[in-house]
Amino acid sequence: MSEPLTLYKLIVLYMLTRVNFPLTNSQISNFVLNAGYTTYFTLQQTFSELVESKLIRCETIRNSSYYYITDAGRQTLGYFEHMISKAIQKDIDNYLKQNRLELRDEVSVTSDFYKTTNGDYAVQCKVTERNTTLIDLTLSVPDKEQASSMCVKWKEKCQEIYAYLMKELM
């Protein structure tokens, strides 16, 4: 394993230990690529090798990959964290501190759809906070366009819908 690739893996592991929610491929990529640490393709290889070695796990929802650190990943980082320079650690910590709310909000509201056995589409809309599901709503719609539209609108309307449901049900 090349030394730069090891550093990129440690950077990803370090980032995932500094938050209490998953990070998406694009969130991690934004930091790593904007900081100029490596190229997009090398970073994708890094993700692939981390998943393959079970140091992180990946969950895909509507074309977004969500990464979670595993116990093995935490343990590995514990052994090799000293290989990440203090300057890089500070850059990561500053990035996460400055963007924490946006990063968390981006991964806490999800929606996806799938075709059901009877030919309809089930749209699953979800809001989570600190590993707790606040709302998990699944609706059936007749076609793919409606399902896709609902997924897009969920991000902008979820707070209103949640507040409405809480008010009506309490």
C-alpha positions as CSV (number, residue, x, y, z in Angstrom):
1,M,0.0,0.0,0.0
2,S,1.4,3.4,-1.0
3,E,2.0,5.9,1.7
4,P,-0.2,8.7,0.2
5,L,-3.1,6.3,-0.1
6,T,-2.6,5.3,3.5
7,L,-2.8,9.0,4.4
8,Y,-6.1,9.5,2.4
9,K,-7.6,6.5,4.2
10,L,-6.6,7.9,7.5
11,I,-8.1,11.3,6.6
12,V,-11.4,9.7,5.8
13,L,-11.4,7.6,9.0
14,Y,-10.4,10.7,11.0
15,M,-13.3,12.7,9.5
16,L,-15.8,10.0,10.3
17,T,-14.7,9.9,13.9
18,R,-15.2,13.6,14.3
19,V,-18.9,13.5,13.6
20,N,-21.8,11.6,15.2
21,F,-23.6,11.0,11.8
22,P,-22.6,9.5,8.5
23,L,-20.9,11.6,5.9
24,T,-21.6,11.3,2.2
25,N,-19.1,10.7,-0.6
26,S,-19.6,14.3,-1.8
27,Q,-19.2,15.8,1.7
28,I,-15.8,14.1,2.2
29,S,-14.8,14.7,-1.4
30,N,-15.5,18.4,-1.1
31,F,-13.1,18.7,1.8
32,V,-10.3,16.5,0.4
33,L,-10.5,17.8,-3.2
34,N,-10.8,21.5,-2.2
35,A,-7.8,21.1,0.1
36,G,-5.9,19.7,-2.8
37,Y,-4.8,16.5,-1.1
38,T,-5.6,14.1,-4.0
39,T,-7.6,13.6,-7.2
40,Y,-11.2,12.4,-7.4
41,F,-10.2,9.0,-8.8
42,T,-7.7,8.3,-6.1
43,L,-10.2,9.3,-3.5
44,Q,-12.8,6.9,-4.9
45,Q,-10.2,4.2,-4.8
46,T,-9.6,5.1,-1.2
47,F,-13.3,4.7,-0.4
48,S,-13.5,1.4,-2.2
49,E,-10.5,0.0,-0.3
50,L,-11.8,1.2,3.0
51,V,-15.2,-0.5,2.4
52,E,-13.5,-3.7,1.1
53,S,-11.3,-3.9,4.2
54,K,-14.4,-3.2,6.4
55,L,-13.0,-0.1,8.0
56,I,-16.0,1.8,6.9
57,R,-19.4,0.7,5.6
58,C,-21.4,2.3,2.9
59,E,-25.2,2.7,2.5
60,T,-26.6,4.1,-0.8
61,I,-29.8,6.1,-0.8
62,R,-30.9,7.8,-4.0
63,N,-27.5,7.9,-5.7
64,S,-25.8,9.2,-2.5
65,S,-23.3,7.0,-0.7
66,Y,-23.3,7.5,3.1
67,Y,-20.2,6.3,5.0
68,Y,-20.1,5.1,8.6
69,I,-16.9,4.1,10.4
70,T,-16.8,0.6,11.8
71,D,-15.2,-0.6,15.1
72,A,-12.3,-1.9,13.0
73,G,-11.9,1.5,11.4
74,R,-11.9,3.2,14.8
75,Q,-9.3,0.8,16.1
76,T,-7.1,1.2,12.9
77,L,-7.3,5.0,13.3
78,G,-6.2,4.6,16.9
79,Y,-3.0,2.9,15.8
80,F,-2.1,5.2,13.0
81,E,-3.7,8.6,13.8
82,H,-0.2,10.0,14.5
83,M,0.5,9.6,10.8
84,I,-1.9,12.5,10.0
85,S,-0.1,15.8,10.5
86,K,-1.4,18.2,13.1
87,A,-2.0,20.7,10.3
88,I,-4.2,18.3,8.4
89,Q,-6.1,17.4,11.6
90,K,-6.6,21.1,12.2
91,D,-7.9,21.6,8.7
92,I,-10.4,18.8,9.1
93,D,-11.5,19.9,12.5
94,N,-12.0,23.5,11.2
95,Y,-13.9,22.3,8.1
96,L,-16.2,20.1,10.3
97,K,-16.7,22.9,12.8
98,Q,-17.6,25.5,10.2
99,N,-19.9,23.1,8.2
100,R,-21.3,20.9,11.0
101,L,-24.9,22.0,10.8
102,E,-25.1,21.9,7.0
103,L,-23.4,18.5,6.9
104,R,-25.7,17.1,9.6
105,D,-28.8,18.5,8.0
106,E,-27.8,17.1,4.6
107,V,-27.6,13.5,5.9
108,S,-30.5,13.7,8.4
109,V,-33.2,14.1,5.8
110,T,-33.4,11.3,3.3
111,S,-35.9,10.0,0.8
112,D,-35.9,7.2,-1.7
113,F,-38.4,5.2,-3.7
114,Y,-38.8,1.7,-5.1
115,K,-41.2,-0.2,-7.3
116,T,-43.6,-2.5,-5.3
117,T,-44.7,-5.9,-6.3
118,N,-48.1,-4.5,-7.4
119,G,-46.5,-2.0,-9.8
120,D,-46.9,1.1,-7.7
121,Y,-43.9,3.1,-6.2
122,A,-43.3,3.3,-2.5
123,V,-41.7,6.5,-1.4
124,Q,-39.8,6.4,1.9
125,C,-39.2,9.8,3.6
126,K,-37.1,9.9,6.7
127,V,-35.7,12.3,9.2
128,T,-33.1,11.2,11.8
129,E,-31.3,13.0,14.5
130,R,-28.3,11.5,16.4
131,N,-29.1,8.0,15.3
132,T,-32.8,8.3,16.3
133,T,-35.5,8.3,13.7
134,L,-37.9,11.2,14.2
135,I,-40.2,10.3,11.3
136,D,-40.3,7.5,8.8
137,L,-43.1,7.9,6.4
138,T,-43.8,5.6,3.5
139,L,-46.4,6.6,0.9
140,S,-47.6,4.7,-2.2
141,V,-47.9,6.6,-5.5
142,P,-48.8,5.3,-9.0
143,D,-45.8,6.4,-11.0
144,K,-42.1,7.0,-11.0
145,E,-42.3,10.7,-11.8
146,Q,-44.5,11.3,-8.7
147,A,-42.2,9.3,-6.6
148,S,-39.2,11.2,-7.7
149,S,-41.0,14.5,-7.2
150,M,-41.9,13.6,-3.7
151,C,-38.3,12.7,-2.9
152,V,-37.1,16.1,-4.1
153,K,-39.8,18.0,-2.2
154,W,-39.3,16.1,1.1
155,K,-36.0,17.9,1.7
156,E,-37.7,21.3,1.6
157,K,-41.0,20.4,3.2
158,C,-40.1,17.8,5.9
159,Q,-40.0,20.3,8.8
160,E,-43.5,21.6,8.0
161,I,-44.9,18.1,7.5
162,Y,-43.3,16.9,10.8
163,A,-44.6,19.9,12.7
164,Y,-48.1,19.4,11.2
165,L,-48.2,15.7,12.1
166,M,-47.0,16.4,15.7
167,K,-49.6,19.1,16.1
168,E,-52.4,17.0,14.7
169,L,-51.5,13.8,16.6
170,M,-50.7,15.3,20.0
